[in-house]
Each structure stands twice: as structure tokens, then as C-alpha cells.
């Protein structure tokens, strides 16, 4: 598993408050990571959902304050919340989890990797709006 990108940002609210929203990722949830569609199974912290024609496996680790989204081939995104002197530090990392074929992943990952900083900034802004506080990317 190779890390392709790491983004970090601050939400000036307690980590537990940020996590309460961020981990609500089921379709219709409050999290900016939540997607539309139908989750299967309809309960629990590990489920699949289809987005843009791709099946994603979503796993919520409430103890670690972490959401993992894994695609069907190369993509795995991990979002975590941790303590920071300003409030909560939100980290988002994208990994290549495809066995071999690194050249192909380099080609297909360009779009998602290029879009990730703006998407992450928008997710931070949504968290800040929901919590009524400042939220901003660090890198």
C-alpha cells in the first residue's frame, strides 16, 4: 500500500464534536463524506454504497475517529480526526492499494489526486459551517 497524498486541516471545535459529524457517513448522514444511494447492509459501521457507478466499501472506526473508503481497484481514502491545540486536526490520506500495476494507477489516479485538495477544503468548510466555527486546510 503506497501513500499518494496527505492533506491536513483544522476545525476549531473539539475533536469529539467534529467526529460526531464526520463519522455520520451513511447515505443521508450529516458528514460531508456521506454519499447518496443505498447502503448495504442498512445498519452497522461497515457497508457498501455505489457512487458514480463504482462500489465503495466504507468502514467507520468510532474509537479511532476514522473513516476508510475503499474502491474496487486502486483507491483507499482514510480520514481521521485527532486533537490539535486549535481544536481538531482532520487528516485525509489517499493510498494505492492495487497489487502491482503502479504505472496504470499513476494514470487513473491523476483526476482524483488533482481534485482532492479542493474537495477536502470544501469538506472542511462544511464541517465549519455545521459546527459554527473556523475550518481551514493546512497544506
N, C-alpha and C positions, 0 to 999 in steps of 0.2 A: 504494500500500500504506500503510494507516494503522495506526499502533500503537494498540491499545486498552488494553493493560495491560502493566505490567512488574512482576515480582516478583523479589526477590533474597534469597539466604540463604547462610549459611556452613556448610561442612562442615569440621570441624577435622582435616583429613587432607590429604596432598599432592594437588595437582590431578590428577596422573597416576593416582593410586590411585582418586580419585573418578571420573575419566573412564573408567577401565577398567571400572567397573561401569555407569556411566550410559550409555555408548555400546553396551552389550550389549543392544540393544533388540529383537532378533528375538524372535518368539514363543518362550517358554520361557527367555529370557535372564534375567540377574541384575538388569537395570535395573528400577527402579520404573516406568519408562516403557514397558516391554515389555508387549505385549498378547497375548491368546490368539488362536488361529486359525492360518491358514496364510499364510505369506509367499510372494509370487511376485515374482521368481524365488526359488528356495530358497537362493541364495548372493548375496553382494555387499552393498554398503553403500547401495544404493537399491532399495527394494522396496515393494510394496503389501500391505496387510493390511486385512481388514474388521473393524470394531469397531462394535457397536450398529447394524448394518445399513448403515453408511457405509464407503466405501472410502477409506482413508488412504494417502497416499504418504509414506514415511519415507526420509529421506536422512541418512546419518551422514558427517560430515566429521571424520575422525580427526585430521588435522593441526590444525584449528581447535578441536578438542574441542567439537563442536557436533552436535546432533540437530535436524532440522527435520521436523515432522509437518504435512502439508498435507491438508486435507479436500477434498471435492468442489466446494465453492462458495466460502464466505467465509473459512474458518478456516485460519490458519497459526500454529503454535506453534514457537518456536525456543528451545531450551535450550542454554546454553553453560556451560563451566567455565573459570575463569581463576584466576590466582594472587591470593591475599589474604594479608595478614600473619598471619591466624589459620589459614590453610590454603587451602581452595578456596572461591571465590565462585561460586555457581551462580545463573545468571540465567535467567528464563523470561519470554518476551515473546509476547503474542498479537497477531496482526495481522489486519486485514480486508484480504483480497486480492481481494474481489469487485469487478469493474468496475461502477461506478455503484451504484444501489440502496442507498445508505447508510441510508435510513430502514428498509428491510427488515432489514438487518444489525443495526441497533440493537435491533430487536425480537427477532430469533432469537438474538442473542449474549448476552442477559441471563443465561440459565441458566449457560452455560459461564463467563462472566466472574464471576458470583457464586460459582460452585463452585471457581474456580481457586485462591484463597488457601488454602483447606483442603486441596485436592488437592496443592498444591505443598508445604505443610507436611508432609503425610503422606509425600511422596516424599523430602523431606529427612530425615525421621525414619528412613525405610527405609534410606537411604544411611548414616546414622549408625550404625544397628544393624548393618548389613552390615560396616562398617569398624571398629566398636567405638570410636566417638568421638562427640563432641558435634556436633549439627547443628541449626540453627535459622534461621527466617526473619528477615529484617531489616526488612521492612515489612509 
